[in-house]
């Protein structure tokens, strides 16, 4: 199982007020050679950059944005420096950007770890153990960036590699098989006590005979709670997933929040955010699927979230799971909402803890415009 690396970051989030998150549910168009790569790099970058420019401009209440989430494998690696420059120069302090990056070889991934060595020394040690143990440098890596612009405007760059492939990333030839990542970061923000993680797609589900990624996260969060009375506040799952409604996700969500066999105070108040690619996604070399989209936010069942249906989202319990879930549609959208406060410390007796602030769609001018207020078509 991957190692969880506790890392302190300097984020001064507003105390006693909810935080804001934007999911960029954008399409991916990828082809498969050794790993997955964008078919049209410039077009892919333009879509990403349009979101970055919108956030940097901060129109409306986007100035309050704290977390920005892009899909898995969405950033062309040739555009990485442009992304870093935009976030460093244009974003406000106390913002976190999470984005999946085009597959690269382990050799190249190791170079990026070295480039950002100040923030990834512990990860380098784990990767070097794999490099020393075998001929693995040409294996493809599915990886992501977690960019933290701290309260003093310092930009920190964390790298993670996916620990478990989906069927399109596995090969009988082990040199084309996906490299298995060895670490997750648990980012613990100070001065405000807010702890969060980002993982990639099937890392949420992976298990073997002895353990599972999610059980390891729960146990680590519980130990954090027992020693500091803090828990895991948010778990972000970066996806390019054609089956977001698969039974396996419901099973893990139920186990994560259900507390069926033991108390799990470390994750009881965790907000889980699944950020997927939109239904315009096309993976060449993989059987056609129309199941992309449906990014979602999952919170504990003790929150009061009315079950409703609208044209752009549904609030439900994920087919009877012990949760409240806000599930969005499949189209290309920017989804802006708040992360709820802890249930126990919200002083109101009647409340809607999770609210959608805005949903944006592409405009005719290749920008973004608000979707008009979604019409409610009935309760559940």
Helices and strands as residue ranges (DSSP letters): E 3-11, E 19-25, E 29-32, E 36-38, H 41-57, G 60-64, E 65-69, G 77-79, H 80-90, E 95-105, H 106-115, H 117-133, E 140-149, E 155-161, G 167-169, E 183-191, E 194-200, G 201-204, H 213-228, E 234-238, H 247-258, E 271-275, E 282-283, E 296-300, E 308-310, E 313-316, E 323-328, E 333-339, G 343-345, E 356-362, E 368-370, E 376-379
